Amino acid sequence: MSLIINTLITALLLWGPGPFPGSTFANPLWEDGKAEVCQYDAETVIYGKVRKHQITTIFVKEDFGTESKVKVDVSGSEKRVTAIKVHSVEKIESANYPYQRARTTIASRTDLSALLRQTTSSQEWCGITSARIVRSGDHFEHRWDSYFEGEPVGKEALPTDSITDHQLLLLARDFDFQEKKALEFTLLSGMESNKAGPLQRRVARMTSSKEVDFTSPLGTTHCRVVEVVCGDQLWMTLWVEVAQPHRIIGLDRFDGHKLRLRESKRWAYWQRVSR
């Protein structure tokens, strides 16, 4: 009997990757017709040196067409779902030339673990690399196109219960606020690389056990500490605002990549302004 009870307790405390209802993004705040635009001070290691730069990350609610697999704005017969999009844009200066990167991740608003589409691109003086993941039947299809030799163009099938590293920015904002004690999943990473190719797969575990006051250029914010561990490696630490809307205040990744929130505002940035 005690074994059965312990098994039930473990099942309650340990969640798989889905369903992951996004209660944070169900807040009426996201019905205001605006996006959350965050400016981060960032550090990224390129050629063995820390490069300081800025990253703009945008969180917004939008309709996603299940057939076209893109944002849909106009009325029509295509079936659509309500999605949450996170889009990051950065420009990193190196010794000889800048790297410009963009990543877009779109997940279901009612299940943040359900990836709908992810697209990345990297542009620098050598050329352009692009990649995307879309749901195709019972699997994800990952396609890439790079200017590097080896395997410059290719595709692979990935399990749909996987979570991408960029998608973690969505899950972390809702993780402990749903009283999840641990989340285990297959982590996909490497899509932002300008060399592209098959993604790295790791067994990962997300946990959260404490709250701290965390200082960023924005000021001091009371945060929940969310950690992602792969094997015995602390792969990522995120400091998530305890108060709504649970913004990502800071992020440290094992490879030296860091984010610190400098500015955040709600803004319908797509509206045209006369100059």
ZADO-1210 file (C-alpha; in nm, 4 decimals, padded with zeros to 6 digits):
<atoms>
<atom x="00.0000" y="00.0000" z="00.0000" code="MET" pos="1"/>
<atom x="00.2818" y="00.2414" z="00.0916" code="SER" pos="2"/>
<atom x="00.4436" y="00.1735" z="-00.2479" code="LEU" pos="3"/>
<atom x="00.1199" y="00.2676" z="-00.4259" code="ILE" pos="4"/>
<atom x="00.0868" y="00.5881" z="-00.2221" code="ILE" pos="5"/>
<atom x="00.4472" y="00.6849" z="-00.2925" code="ASN" pos="6"/>
<atom x="00.3949" y="00.6200" z="-00.6641" code="THR" pos="7"/>
<atom x="00.0865" y="00.8432" z="-00.6671" code="LEU" pos="8"/>
<atom x="00.2710" y="01.1210" z="-00.4841" code="ILE" pos="9"/>
<atom x="00.5576" y="01.1001" z="-00.7321" code="THR" pos="10"/>
<atom x="00.3142" y="01.1191" z="-01.0236" code="ALA" pos="11"/>
<atom x="00.1566" y="01.4325" z="-00.8771" code="LEU" pos="12"/>
<atom x="00.4911" y="01.6033" z="-00.8213" code="LEU" pos="13"/>
<atom x="00.6560" y="01.5029" z="-01.1472" code="LEU" pos="14"/>
<atom x="00.4939" y="01.6185" z="-01.4697" code="TRP" pos="15"/>
<atom x="00.5781" y="01.5253" z="-01.8252" code="GLY" pos="16"/>
<atom x="00.6072" y="01.7941" z="-02.0908" code="PRO" pos="17"/>
<atom x="00.2347" y="01.8337" z="-02.1487" code="GLY" pos="18"/>
<atom x="-00.0350" y="01.9314" z="-02.1282" code="PRO" pos="19"/>
<atom x="00.1014" y="02.2576" z="-01.9943" code="PHE" pos="20"/>
<atom x="-00.1903" y="02.5047" z="-01.9745" code="PRO" pos="21"/>
<atom x="-00.0550" y="02.8577" z="-01.9916" code="GLY" pos="22"/>
<atom x="-00.2308" y="03.0274" z="-01.7013" code="SER" pos="23"/>
<atom x="00.0159" y="03.3180" z="-01.7174" code="THR" pos="24"/>
<atom x="-00.0824" y="03.3946" z="-02.0749" code="PHE" pos="25"/>
<atom x="-00.4517" y="03.3352" z="-01.9993" code="ALA" pos="26"/>
<atom x="-00.4433" y="03.6554" z="-01.7930" code="ASN" pos="27"/>
<atom x="-00.6723" y="03.9306" z="-01.9358" code="PRO" pos="28"/>
<atom x="-00.3600" y="04.1449" z="-01.9780" code="LEU" pos="29"/>
<atom x="-00.2918" y="03.9585" z="-02.3023" code="TRP" pos="30"/>
<atom x="-00.6275" y="04.0688" z="-02.4461" code="GLU" pos="31"/>
<atom x="-00.5223" y="04.4355" z="-02.4694" code="ASP" pos="32"/>
<atom x="-00.4153" y="04.4083" z="-02.8343" code="GLY" pos="33"/>
<atom x="-00.0535" y="04.4836" z="-02.7514" code="LYS" pos="34"/>
<atom x="00.2747" y="04.2955" z="-02.7281" code="ALA" pos="35"/>
<atom x="00.5210" y="04.2828" z="-02.4405" code="GLU" pos="36"/>
<atom x="00.8491" y="04.4224" z="-02.5756" code="VAL" pos="37"/>
<atom x="01.1540" y="04.3502" z="-02.3590" code="CYS" pos="38"/>
<atom x="01.5028" y="04.4913" z="-02.4068" code="GLN" pos="39"/>
<atom x="01.7822" y="04.2841" z="-02.2537" code="TYR" pos="40"/>
<atom x="02.1491" y="04.3501" z="-02.1924" code="ASP" pos="41"/>
<atom x="02.3091" y="04.0326" z="-02.3226" code="ALA" pos="42"/>
<atom x="02.6381" y="03.8464" z="-02.3337" code="GLU" pos="43"/>
<atom x="02.7247" y="03.5763" z="-02.5871" code="THR" pos="44"/>
<atom x="03.0568" y="03.3964" z="-02.6346" code="VAL" pos="45"/>
<atom x="03.1839" y="03.4098" z="-02.9955" code="ILE" pos="46"/>
<atom x="03.5366" y="03.2999" z="-03.0907" code="TYR" pos="47"/>
<atom x="03.6120" y="03.2397" z="-02.7235" code="GLY" pos="48"/>
<atom x="03.5352" y="03.5959" z="-02.6165" code="LYS" pos="49"/>
<atom x="03.2361" y="03.7426" z="-02.4343" code="VAL" pos="50"/>
<atom x="03.0489" y="03.9810" z="-02.6662" code="ARG" pos="51"/>
<atom x="02.8175" y="04.2325" z="-02.5017" code="LYS" pos="52"/>
<atom x="02.5098" y="04.3314" z="-02.7019" code="HIS" pos="53"/>
<atom x="02.1338" y="04.3911" z="-02.6855" code="GLN" pos="54"/>
<atom x="01.8468" y="04.1498" z="-02.7473" code="ILE" pos="55"/>
<atom x="01.4884" y="04.2516" z="-02.8123" code="THR" pos="56"/>
<atom x="01.2394" y="03.9796" z="-02.7149" code="THR" pos="57"/>
<atom x="00.8700" y="04.0139" z="-02.7937" code="ILE" pos="58"/>
<atom x="00.5858" y="03.8122" z="-02.6369" code="PHE" pos="59"/>
<atom x="00.2446" y="03.8427" z="-02.8020" code="VAL" pos="60"/>
<atom x="-00.0850" y="03.6587" z="-02.8441" code="LYS" pos="61"/>
<atom x="-00.1934" y="03.5870" z="-03.2012" code="GLU" pos="62"/>
<atom x="-00.3999" y="03.3496" z="-03.4155" code="ASP" pos="63"/>
<atom x="-00.2120" y="03.0664" z="-03.5867" code="PHE" pos="64"/>
<atom x="-00.3400" y="02.8872" z="-03.8967" code="GLY" pos="65"/>
<atom x="-00.3206" y="02.5106" z="-03.8569" code="THR" pos="66"/>
<atom x="-00.2913" y="02.4544" z="-04.2338" code="GLU" pos="67"/>
<atom x="-00.0763" y="02.7479" z="-04.3429" code="SER" pos="68"/>
<atom x="00.1256" y="02.7238" z="-04.0187" code="LYS" pos="69"/>
<atom x="00.1659" y="03.1015" z="-04.0015" code="VAL" pos="70"/>
<atom x="00.0051" y="03.3955" z="-03.8233" code="LYS" pos="71"/>
<atom x="-00.3419" y="03.4708" z="-03.9628" code="VAL" pos="72"/>
<atom x="-00.4930" y="03.8185" z="-03.9320" code="ASP" pos="73"/>
<atom x="-00.7938" y="03.8117" z="-04.1639" code="VAL" pos="74"/>
<atom x="-01.1163" y="03.6149" z="-04.1364" code="SER" pos="75"/>
<atom x="-01.1452" y="03.3003" z="-04.3437" code="GLY" pos="76"/>
<atom x="-01.2304" y="02.9327" z="-04.3403" code="SER" pos="77"/>
<atom x="-00.8905" y="02.8090" z="-04.2243" code="GLU" pos="78"/>
<atom x="-00.8956" y="02.6483" z="-03.8822" code="LYS" pos="79"/>
<atom x="-00.6926" y="02.8452" z="-03.6309" code="ARG" pos="80"/>
<atom x="-00.5743" y="02.8210" z="-03.2740" code="VAL" pos="81"/>
<atom x="-00.4813" y="03.0924" z="-03.0275" code="THR" pos="82"/>
<atom x="-00.1059" y="03.0984" z="-02.9831" code="ALA" pos="83"/>
<atom x="00.1621" y="03.2764" z="-02.7848" code="ILE" pos="84"/>
<atom x="00.4666" y="03.3871" z="-02.9827" code="LYS" pos="85"/>
<atom x="00.8110" y="03.4741" z="-02.8498" code="VAL" pos="86"/>
<atom x="01.0392" y="03.6453" z="-03.1011" code="HIS" pos="87"/>
<atom x="01.4018" y="03.7401" z="-03.0276" code="SER" pos="88"/>
<atom x="01.6254" y="03.9627" z="-03.2392" code="VAL" pos="89"/>
<atom x="01.9925" y="04.0379" z="-03.1724" code="GLU" pos="90"/>
<atom x="02.3018" y="04.1888" z="-03.3345" code="LYS" pos="91"/>
<atom x="02.6409" y="04.0828" z="-03.1993" code="ILE" pos="92"/>
<atom x="02.9606" y="04.2609" z="-03.2950" code="GLU" pos="93"/>
<atom x="03.2685" y="04.0402" z="-03.3296" code="SER" pos="94"/>
<atom x="03.6282" y="04.1311" z="-03.4177" code="ALA" pos="95"/>
<atom x="03.5674" y="04.1408" z="-03.7947" code="ASN" pos="96"/>
<atom x="03.1945" y="04.1623" z="-03.8603" code="TYR" pos="97"/>
<atom x="02.8550" y="04.1480" z="-03.6844" code="PRO" pos="98"/>
<atom x="02.6292" y="03.8469" z="-03.6374" code="TYR" pos="99"/>
<atom x="02.2568" y="03.9110" z="-03.6741" code="GLN" pos="100"/>
<atom x="02.0169" y="03.6479" z="-03.5454" code="ARG" pos="101"/>
<atom x="01.6438" y="03.6066" z="-03.5067" code="ALA" pos="102"/>
<atom x="01.4308" y="03.3309" z="-03.3541" code="ARG" pos="103"/>
<atom x="01.0543" y="03.2912" z="-03.3514" code="THR" pos="104"/>
<atom x="00.8789" y="03.0290" z="-03.1395" code="THR" pos="105"/>
<atom x="00.5014" y="02.9820" z="-03.1473" code="ILE" pos="106"/>
<atom x="00.3194" y="02.7563" z="-02.8996" code="ALA" pos="107"/>
<atom x="-00.0428" y="02.6870" z="-02.8165" code="SER" pos="108"/>
<atom x="-00.1823" y="02.9333" z="-02.5645" code="ARG" pos="109"/>
<atom x="-00.3644" y="02.6517" z="-02.3851" code="THR" pos="110"/>
<atom x="-00.0629" y="02.4169" z="-02.3827" code="ASP" pos="111"/>
<atom x="00.2752" y="02.5904" z="-02.3897" code="LEU" pos="112"/>
<atom x="00.4494" y="02.2552" z="-02.4351" code="SER" pos="113"/>
<atom x="00.2724" y="02.2142" z="-02.7719" code="ALA" pos="114"/>
<atom x="00.5120" y="02.3718" z="-03.0196" code="LEU" pos="115"/>
<atom x="00.3410" y="02.4917" z="-03.3375" code="LEU" pos="116"/>
<atom x="00.6369" y="02.6378" z="-03.5234" code="ARG" pos="117"/>
<atom x="00.9913" y="02.7580" z="-03.4643" code="GLN" pos="118"/>
<atom x="01.1984" y="02.9495" z="-03.7184" code="THR" pos="119"/>
<atom x="01.5537" y="03.0793" z="-03.6926" code="THR" pos="120"/>
<atom x="01.7922" y="03.2722" z="-03.9133" code="SER" pos="121"/>
<atom x="02.1533" y="03.3848" z="-03.8843" code="SER" pos="122"/>
<atom x="02.3068" y="03.6460" z="-04.1120" code="GLN" pos="123"/>
<atom x="02.6713" y="03.7515" z="-04.1203" code="GLU" pos="124"/>
<atom x="02.9307" y="03.8366" z="-04.3831" code="TRP" pos="125"/>
<atom x="02.9897" y="03.4723" z="-04.4826" code="CYS" pos="126"/>
<atom x="02.6241" y="03.4107" z="-04.5632" code="GLY" pos="127"/>
<atom x="02.2785" y="03.3216" z="-04.4354" code="ILE" pos="128"/>
<atom x="02.1599" y="03.0156" z="-04.2464" code="THR" pos="129"/>
<atom x="01.7939" y="02.9369" z="-04.1802" code="SER" pos="130"/>
<atom x="01.6008" y="02.6565" z="-04.0133" code="ALA" pos="131"/>
<atom x="01.2472" y="02.5761" z="-03.9081" code="ARG" pos="132"/>
<atom x="01.0473" y="02.3209" z="-03.7126" code="ILE" pos="133"/>
<atom x="00.6811" y="02.2534" z="-03.7931" code="VAL" pos="134"/>
<atom x="00.4418" y="01.9817" z="-03.6845" code="ARG" pos="135"/>
<atom x="00.3903" y="01.7180" z="-03.9551" code="SER" pos="136"/>
<atom x="00.1477" y="01.4426" z="-03.8579" code="GLY" pos="137"/>
<atom x="00.2891" y="01.2474" z="-03.5642" code="ASP" pos="138"/>
<atom x="00.6296" y="01.4199" z="-03.5605" code="HIS" pos="139"/>
<atom x="00.8104" y="01.7515" z="-03.5940" code="PHE" pos="140"/>
<atom x="00.9904" y="01.8140" z="-03.9207" code="GLU" pos="141"/>
<atom x="01.3140" y="02.0094" z="-03.8821" code="HIS" pos="142"/>
<atom x="01.4622" y="02.1530" z="-04.2041" code="ARG" pos="143"/>
<atom x="01.7753" y="02.3618" z="-04.2404" code="TRP" pos="144"/>
<atom x="01.9708" y="02.5449" z="-04.5099" code="ASP" pos="145"/>
<atom x="02.3291" y="02.6590" z="-04.4385" code="SER" pos="146"/>
<atom x="02.6190" y="02.7933" z="-04.6441" code="TYR" pos="147"/>
<atom x="02.8691" y="02.5688" z="-04.4629" code="PHE" pos="148"/>
<atom x="03.0028" y="02.2479" z="-04.6172" code="GLU" pos="149"/>
<atom x="02.9287" y="01.9058" z="-04.4729" code="GLY" pos="150"/>
<atom x="02.5515" y="01.8863" z="-04.4522" code="GLU" pos="151"/>
<atom x="02.4381" y="02.2305" z="-04.5722" code="PRO" pos="152"/>
<atom x="02.0807" y="02.1285" z="-04.6515" code="VAL" pos="153"/>
<atom x="01.8863" y="01.8618" z="-04.4692" code="GLY" pos="154"/>
<atom x="01.5930" y="01.7525" z="-04.2590" code="LYS" pos="155"/>
<atom x="01.5150" y="01.5263" z="-03.9670" code="GLU" pos="156"/>
<atom x="01.2098" y="01.3982" z="-03.7809" code="ALA" pos="157"/>
<atom x="01.1785" y="01.4872" z="-03.4120" code="LEU" pos="158"/>
<atom x="00.9363" y="01.3653" z="-03.1421" code="PRO" pos="159"/>
<atom x="00.6484" y="01.6039" z="-03.0704" code="THR" pos="160"/>
<atom x="00.6952" y="01.5766" z="-02.6938" code="ASP" pos="161"/>
<atom x="01.0244" y="01.7674" z="-02.7225" code="SER" pos="162"/>
<atom x="01.0846" y="02.1215" z="-02.5943" code="ILE" pos="163"/>
<atom x="01.3198" y="02.3676" z="-02.7664" code="THR" pos="164"/>
<atom x="01.5582" y="02.5901" z="-02.5726" code="ASP" pos="165"/>
<atom x="01.3807" y="02.9061" z="-02.6972" code="HIS" pos="166"/>
<atom x="01.0443" y="02.7579" z="-02.5961" code="GLN" pos="167"/>
<atom x="01.1747" y="02.7487" z="-02.2377" code="LEU" pos="168"/>
<atom x="01.1171" y="03.1264" z="-02.2251" code="LEU" pos="169"/>
<atom x="00.7444" y="03.0507" z="-02.2396" code="LEU" pos="170"/>
<atom x="00.7351" y="02.7523" z="-02.0044" code="LEU" pos="171"/>
<atom x="00.9500" y="02.9198" z="-01.7394" code="ALA" pos="172"/>
<atom x="00.7030" y="03.2088" z="-01.7152" code="ARG" pos="173"/>
<atom x="00.4320" y="02.9663" z="-01.6100" code="ASP" pos="174"/>
<atom x="00.6245" y="02.6818" z="-01.4492" code="PHE" pos="175"/>
<atom x="00.6138" y="02.7068" z="-01.0712" code="ASP" pos="176"/>
<atom x="00.3032" y="02.9219" z="-01.0741" code="PHE" pos="177"/>
<atom x="00.1144" y="02.6059" z="-01.1725" code="GLN" pos="178"/>
<atom x="00.2632" y="02.4319" z="-00.8657" code="GLU" pos="179"/>
<atom x="00.4638" y="02.1919" z="-01.0781" code="LYS" pos="180"/>
<atom x="00.7533" y="02.0501" z="-00.8780" code="LYS" pos="181"/>
<atom x="00.9483" y="01.9067" z="-01.1709" code="ALA" pos="182"/>
<atom x="00.9131" y="01.8781" z="-01.5457" code="LEU" pos="183"/>
<atom x="01.1048" y="01.6185" z="-01.7461" code="GLU" pos="184"/>
<atom x="01.1375" y="01.6362" z="-02.1242" code="PHE" pos="185"/>
<atom x="01.3676" y="01.6027" z="-02.4254" code="THR" pos="186"/>
<atom x="01.5453" y="01.9339" z="-02.4805" code="LEU" pos="187"/>
<atom x="01.6277" y="02.0370" z="-02.8385" code="LEU" pos="188"/>
<atom x="01.9059" y="02.2933" z="-02.8864" code="SER" pos="189"/>
<atom x="02.1485" y="02.4266" z="-03.1440" code="GLY" pos="190"/>
<atom x="01.8970" y="02.5717" z="-03.3859" code="MET" pos="191"/>
<atom x="02.0402" y="02.9233" z="-03.3536" code="GLU" pos="192"/>
<atom x="02.3818" y="02.8088" z="-03.4807" code="SER" pos="193"/>
<atom x="02.4909" y="02.9521" z="-03.8158" code="ASN" pos="194"/>
<atom x="02.6190" y="02.6040" z="-03.9067" code="LYS" pos="195"/>
<atom x="02.2742" y="02.4412" z="-03.8690" code="ALA" pos="196"/>
<atom x="02.2356" y="02.0642" z="-03.8989" code="GLY" pos="197"/>
<atom x="02.0650" y="01.8057" z="-03.6721" code="PRO" pos="198"/>
<atom x="01.9667" y="01.9360" z="-03.3302" code="LEU" pos="199"/>
<atom x="02.1225" y="01.8231" z="-03.0050" code="GLN" pos="200"/>
<atom x="01.8903" y="01.6162" z="-02.7863" code="ARG" pos="201"/>
<atom x="01.9240" y="01.5981" z="-02.4085" code="ARG" pos="202"/>
<atom x="01.7108" y="01.4560" z="-02.1305" code="VAL" pos="203"/>
<atom x="01.6292" y="01.7627" z="-01.9229" code="ALA" pos="204"/>
<atom x="01.4602" y="01.8373" z="-01.5940" code="ARG" pos="205"/>
<atom x="01.3128" y="02.1749" z="-01.4960" code="MET" pos="206"/>
<atom x="01.2759" y="02.2543" z="-01.1268" code="THR" pos="207"/>
<atom x="01.2074" y="02.5553" z="-00.9059" code="SER" pos="208"/>
<atom x="01.2631" y="02.5642" z="-00.5327" code="SER" pos="209"/>
<atom x="01.3287" y="02.9188" z="-00.4119" code="LYS" pos="210"/>
<atom x="01.2535" y="03.2887" z="-00.4458" code="GLU" pos="211"/>
<atom x="01.5159" y="03.5641" z="-00.4387" code="VAL" pos="212"/>
<atom x="01.5522" y="03.9365" z="-00.5012" code="ASP" pos="213"/>
<atom x="01.7329" y="03.9669" z="-00.8345" code="PHE" pos="214"/>
<atom x="01.8949" y="04.2844" z="-00.9680" code="THR" pos="215"/>
<atom x="01.8998" y="04.3726" z="-01.3373" code="SER" pos="216"/>
<atom x="01.9349" y="04.7099" z="-01.5147" code="PRO" pos="217"/>
<atom x="01.5581" y="04.7442" z="-01.4655" code="LEU" pos="218"/>
<atom x="01.6058" y="04.7391" z="-01.0867" code="GLY" pos="219"/>
<atom x="01.5529" y="04.4783" z="-00.8144" code="THR" pos="220"/>
<atom x="01.2715" y="04.2299" z="-00.8747" code="THR" pos="221"/>
<atom x="01.1418" y="03.9496" z="-00.6531" code="HIS" pos="222"/>
<atom x="01.1902" y="03.6367" z="-00.8640" code="CYS" pos="223"/>
<atom x="01.1317" y="03.2657" z="-00.8729" code="ARG" pos="224"/>
<atom x="01.4516" y="03.0758" z="-00.9639" code="VAL" pos="225"/>
<atom x="01.3878" y="02.8171" z="-01.2366" code="VAL" pos="226"/>
<atom x="01.6660" y="02.5714" z="-01.3222" code="GLU" pos="227"/>
<atom x="01.7065" y="02.3385" z="-01.6189" code="VAL" pos="228"/>
<atom x="01.9441" y="02.0471" z="-01.5551" code="VAL" pos="229"/>
<atom x="02.0721" y="01.8008" z="-01.8150" code="CYS" pos="230"/>
<atom x="02.2355" y="01.5001" z="-01.6510" code="GLY" pos="231"/>
<atom x="02.4642" y="01.6501" z="-01.3863" code="ASP" pos="232"/>
<atom x="02.5011" y="01.9826" z="-01.5710" code="GLN" pos="233"/>
<atom x="02.3145" y="02.2992" z="-01.4767" code="LEU" pos="234"/>
<atom x="02.2153" y="02.3903" z="-01.8326" code="TRP" pos="235"/>
<atom x="02.0152" y="02.7076" z="-01.7728" code="MET" pos="236"/>
<atom x="01.9010" y="02.9267" z="-01.4836" code="THR" pos="237"/>
<atom x="01.6123" y="03.1717" z="-01.5253" code="LEU" pos="238"/>
<atom x="01.4978" y="03.4390" z="-01.2822" code="TRP" pos="239"/>
<atom x="01.1226" y="03.4816" z="-01.3319" code="VAL" pos="240"/>
<atom x="00.9244" y="03.7709" z="-01.1854" code="GLU" pos="241"/>
<atom x="00.6929" y="03.6427" z="-00.9100" code="VAL" pos="242"/>
<atom x="00.4292" y="03.9095" z="-00.9772" code="ALA" pos="243"/>
<atom x="00.2256" y="03.9092" z="-01.2962" code="GLN" pos="244"/>
<atom x="00.3061" y="03.9022" z="-01.5821" code="PRO" pos="245"/>
<atom x="00.5989" y="03.6795" z="-01.4713" code="HIS" pos="246"/>
<atom x="00.8572" y="03.8364" z="-01.7018" code="ARG" pos="247"/>
<atom x="01.1983" y="03.6785" z="-01.7566" code="ILE" pos="248"/>
<atom x="01.4262" y="03.9119" z="-01.5583" code="ILE" pos="249"/>
<atom x="01.7516" y="03.7208" z="-01.6028" code="GLY" pos="250"/>
<atom x="01.8927" y="03.4127" z="-01.7734" code="LEU" pos="251"/>
<atom x="02.2271" y="03.2320" z="-01.7539" code="ASP" pos="252"/>
<atom x="02.3118" y="02.9437" z="-01.9877" code="ARG" pos="253"/>
<atom x="02.5995" y="02.6982" z="-01.9467" code="PHE" pos="254"/>
<atom x="02.7820" y="02.8306" z="-02.2565" code="ASP" pos="255"/>
<atom x="02.8148" y="03.1866" z="-02.1227" code="GLY" pos="256"/>
<atom x="02.4999" y="03.3313" z="-02.2792" code="HIS" pos="257"/>
<atom x="02.3301" y="03.5776" z="-02.0404" code="LYS" pos="258"/>
<atom x="02.0266" y="03.8061" z="-02.0379" code="LEU" pos="259"/>
<atom x="01.9427" y="04.0894" z="-01.7979" code="ARG" pos="260"/>
<atom x="01.6188" y="04.2844" z="-01.8414" code="LEU" pos="261"/>
<atom x="01.6714" y="04.6571" z="-01.9015" code="ARG" pos="262"/>
<atom x="01.3304" y="04.7761" z="-02.0227" code="GLU" pos="263"/>
<atom x="00.9825" y="04.6342" z="-02.0734" code="SER" pos="264"/>
<atom x="00.6665" y="04.7884" z="-02.2137" code="LYS" pos="265"/>
<atom x="00.3371" y="04.6920" z="-02.3715" code="ARG" pos="266"/>
<atom x="00.3322" y="04.8273" z="-02.7240" code="TRP" pos="267"/>
<atom x="00.1412" y="04.7713" z="-03.0487" code="ALA" pos="268"/>
<atom x="00.4686" y="04.8142" z="-03.2340" code="TYR" pos="269"/>
<atom x="00.3204" y="04.7076" z="-03.5714" code="TRP" pos="270"/>
<atom x="00.0997" y="05.0159" z="-03.5967" code="GLN" pos="271"/>
<atom x="00.2257" y="05.2620" z="-03.8573" code="ARG" pos="272"/>
<atom x="00.3324" y="05.6035" z="-03.7349" code="VAL" pos="273"/>
<atom x="00.3537" y="05.9054" z="-03.9681" code="SER" pos="274"/>
<atom x="00.6947" y="06.0725" z="-03.9727" code="ARG" pos="275"/>
</atoms>
